[in-house]
């Protein structure tokens, strides 16, 4: 369901009327970076110019890295919660993998026919439902890579080993950063607790000192003498 547009839209329509659903299509790679932001602003009813376009580096995984993550996902599927899985893979493994120079995974030429057929079925259904589209459904048309593009099946063990090493290095760096932050936070908390304990101890000492002084002067004051004896369980005034 996570990758099926129609099922995703069906889920939205359980809560949102169809005429309030907005579709924003991803522009082609050759489009300026600002096009997607402009489409989103139009869909959200945001005045043009209020949003600032910021270029964010979001490199694609290569063929080798994609296969490595696929195998990792299979192993984690029944052993980690979705939140833990996303934290481990997205924040721990992927930063080390995206630095690799391998080419991104693209649609091979021989897979183009079925992808084109599926897209035609998808766009026909989207048009039938009448969603408001910001962009064009033509953006959904698949574009195959040039002939000779690598496939997942071409990945060898040596490449997978290198990708796994890179992923583990990235995970180790993230663990080291988190551990350092945890230690610093622990020191700050310990320091704060120490200050509170010293203040509390000082307050108790001053309170005790006042009580001692009151006892020492109790013989000079009948009321203080009675109060001091009441405090320590002695007899009342005579």
C-alpha positions as CSV (number, residue, x, y, z in Angstrom):
1,X,0.0,0.0,0.0
2,X,2.8,2.4,0.8
3,X,3.8,2.5,-2.9
4,X,0.4,2.2,-4.5
5,X,-1.0,5.7,-5.3
6,X,-4.6,4.5,-5.6
7,X,-4.6,2.7,-2.3
8,X,-3.1,5.8,-0.6
9,X,-5.8,8.0,-2.1
10,X,-8.4,5.5,-1.0
11,X,-7.1,5.8,2.6
12,X,-7.2,9.6,2.4
13,X,-10.8,9.6,1.1
14,X,-11.8,7.8,4.3
15,X,-11.3,11.1,6.0
16,X,-11.2,13.8,3.3
17,X,-13.8,14.4,0.7
18,X,-12.6,13.7,-2.8
19,X,-13.1,17.3,-4.0
20,X,-10.6,18.4,-1.3
21,X,-7.8,16.1,-2.3
22,X,-4.9,17.7,-4.1
23,X,-2.4,15.9,-6.2
24,X,1.1,17.4,-6.7
25,X,3.1,15.7,-9.4
26,X,6.9,15.6,-9.4
27,X,8.3,17.5,-12.3
28,X,10.8,16.0,-14.7
29,X,14.5,16.0,-13.8
30,X,15.2,18.8,-16.3
31,X,12.8,21.2,-14.6
32,X,14.1,24.0,-12.4
33,X,14.3,23.1,-8.7
34,X,11.7,25.8,-7.9
35,X,8.9,24.1,-9.9
36,X,7.9,21.6,-7.3
37,X,7.8,24.2,-4.6
38,X,5.6,26.4,-6.8
39,X,3.2,23.5,-7.4
40,X,3.0,22.8,-3.7
41,X,2.3,26.4,-2.9
42,X,-0.5,26.5,-5.4
43,X,-2.0,23.3,-4.0
44,X,-1.8,24.6,-0.4
45,X,-3.2,28.1,-1.3
46,X,0.0,29.8,-0.3
47,X,0.7,33.1,-1.9
48,X,3.5,33.0,-4.4
49,X,6.8,34.2,-3.1
50,X,6.2,33.4,0.6
51,X,8.1,30.1,0.4
52,X,11.8,30.2,-0.2
53,X,13.3,27.5,-2.4
54,X,16.3,25.8,-0.7
55,X,18.5,23.3,-2.5
56,X,18.8,20.2,-0.3
57,X,21.2,17.4,-1.3
58,X,19.2,14.2,-1.6
59,X,21.3,11.7,-3.6
60,X,19.9,8.5,-4.8
61,X,21.2,5.1,-3.8
62,X,23.2,3.2,-6.4
63,X,22.3,-0.3,-7.7
64,X,24.7,-1.9,-5.2
65,X,23.4,0.1,-2.2
66,X,19.8,-0.5,-3.1
67,X,20.4,-4.3,-3.1
68,X,22.2,-4.1,0.2
69,X,19.4,-2.1,1.9
70,X,16.8,-4.5,0.4
71,X,18.5,-7.5,2.0
72,X,18.8,-5.6,5.3
73,X,15.1,-4.8,5.2
74,X,14.3,-8.5,4.8
75,X,16.3,-9.3,7.9
76,X,14.8,-6.5,10.0
77,X,11.2,-7.0,8.9
78,X,10.2,-9.2,11.8
79,X,12.8,-8.1,14.3
80,X,12.4,-4.3,14.7
81,X,9.5,-1.9,15.0
82,X,8.8,0.5,12.1
83,X,10.2,3.4,14.1
84,X,13.4,1.6,15.1
85,X,13.8,0.3,11.5
86,X,13.5,3.8,10.1
87,X,15.9,5.3,12.6
88,X,18.5,2.5,11.9
89,X,18.3,2.5,8.2
90,X,17.4,6.2,7.3
91,X,19.6,7.8,9.9
92,X,22.3,5.2,10.6
93,X,22.9,3.2,7.4
94,X,22.0,5.5,4.5
95,X,24.3,8.4,5.3
96,X,27.3,6.2,4.7
97,X,25.8,4.6,1.6
98,X,24.8,7.8,-0.3
99,X,28.4,8.9,-0.4
100,X,29.3,6.0,-2.7
101,X,29.9,6.9,-6.4
102,X,27.7,4.2,-7.9
103,X,25.0,5.3,-10.4
104,X,21.4,5.5,-9.2
105,X,19.0,2.7,-9.9
106,X,16.9,3.5,-13.0
107,X,14.3,1.6,-15.0
108,X,15.9,-0.8,-17.4
109,X,14.8,-0.7,-21.1
110,X,13.1,-4.2,-21.0
111,X,10.9,-3.2,-18.0
112,X,9.5,-0.1,-19.8
113,X,6.5,-1.9,-21.5
114,X,4.8,-3.0,-18.2
115,X,5.6,0.3,-16.5
116,X,4.0,2.2,-19.3
117,X,0.9,0.0,-19.2
118,X,0.6,0.4,-15.5
119,X,1.0,4.2,-15.7
120,X,-1.8,4.4,-18.4
121,X,-4.1,2.5,-16.1
122,X,-3.2,4.8,-13.1
123,X,-3.7,8.1,-15.0
124,X,-7.0,6.9,-16.5
125,X,-8.3,6.2,-12.9
126,X,-7.0,9.5,-11.6
127,X,-8.7,11.4,-14.3
128,X,-11.9,9.5,-13.7
129,X,-11.8,10.4,-10.0
130,X,-11.4,14.1,-10.9
131,X,-8.8,15.1,-8.4
132,X,-7.3,18.6,-8.6
133,X,-3.9,18.1,-10.1
134,X,-1.1,20.6,-9.7
135,X,1.4,19.8,-12.4
136,X,0.5,17.3,-15.1
137,X,-0.3,13.6,-15.1
138,X,2.2,13.3,-18.0
139,X,4.9,13.7,-15.3
140,X,4.0,10.1,-14.2
141,X,5.1,8.6,-17.5
142,X,8.1,6.3,-17.0
143,X,11.4,7.0,-18.6
144,X,13.7,4.1,-19.2
145,X,17.5,4.5,-18.7
146,X,19.8,4.1,-21.6
147,X,20.6,0.6,-22.7
148,X,23.3,-1.1,-20.7
149,X,22.1,0.3,-17.3
150,X,23.0,-2.1,-14.4
151,X,20.4,-4.3,-12.9
152,X,20.1,-5.6,-9.3
153,X,21.0,-9.1,-10.5
154,X,24.4,-7.8,-11.8
155,X,25.6,-6.9,-8.2
156,X,28.4,-9.2,-7.0
157,X,29.4,-10.2,-3.5
158,X,32.5,-7.9,-3.4
159,X,30.4,-4.9,-4.2
160,X,27.8,-5.8,-1.5
161,X,30.6,-6.3,1.0
162,X,32.0,-2.8,0.2
163,X,28.5,-1.3,0.6
164,X,27.9,-3.1,3.9
165,X,31.2,-1.8,5.2
166,X,30.3,1.8,4.2
167,X,26.9,1.4,5.9
168,X,28.4,0.1,9.1
169,X,30.9,3.0,9.1
170,X,28.1,5.5,8.8
171,X,26.2,3.7,11.6
172,X,29.3,3.7,13.8
173,X,29.7,7.5,13.3
174,X,26.1,8.1,14.2
175,X,26.4,5.9,17.3
176,X,29.5,7.8,18.4
177,X,27.8,11.2,18.0
178,X,24.7,10.0,20.0
179,X,26.8,8.5,22.7
180,X,28.8,11.7,23.0
181,X,25.6,13.8,23.3
182,X,24.2,11.4,25.9
183,X,27.3,11.7,28.0
184,X,27.3,15.5,27.8
185,X,23.6,15.6,28.7
186,X,24.3,13.2,31.7
187,X,27.1,15.5,32.9
188,X,24.9,18.6,32.7
189,X,22.1,16.8,34.6
190,X,24.6,15.5,37.2
191,X,25.9,19.1,37.6
192,X,22.4,20.4,38.0
193,X,21.6,17.8,40.6
194,X,24.7,18.6,42.5
195,X,23.8,22.3,42.6
196,X,20.3,21.4,43.9
197,X,21.7,19.1,46.6
198,X,24.2,21.7,47.8
199,X,21.4,24.3,48.0
200,X,19.2,21.9,49.9
201,X,22.0,21.0,52.3
202,X,22.8,24.7,52.9
203,X,19.1,25.4,53.6
204,X,18.9,22.5,56.1
205,X,22.1,23.6,57.8
206,X,20.8,27.1,58.2
207,X,17.5,25.9,59.6
208,X,19.3,23.7,62.1
209,X,21.5,26.6,63.1
210,X,18.5,28.7,63.9
211,X,17.0,25.9,66.0
212,X,20.2,25.5,68.0
213,X,20.4,29.3,68.6
214,X,16.8,29.3,69.8
215,X,17.5,26.4,72.3
216,X,20.6,28.2,73.6
217,X,18.5,31.3,74.3
218,X,15.5,29.4,75.6
219,X,16.6,29.8,79.3
220,X,16.2,33.6,78.9
221,X,12.6,33.4,77.5
222,X,9.8,31.3,79.1
223,X,7.9,30.9,75.7
224,X,11.1,29.8,73.8
225,X,11.9,27.4,76.6
226,X,8.4,25.9,76.3
227,X,8.6,25.6,72.5
228,X,12.1,24.0,72.6
229,X,10.9,21.4,75.0
230,X,7.8,20.7,72.9
231,X,10.1,20.2,69.8
232,X,12.3,17.6,71.6
233,X,9.4,16.0,73.4
234,X,10.2,17.4,76.9
235,X,7.6,18.7,79.4
236,X,5.8,21.9,79.0
237,X,6.4,25.2,80.9
238,X,6.2,25.1,84.7
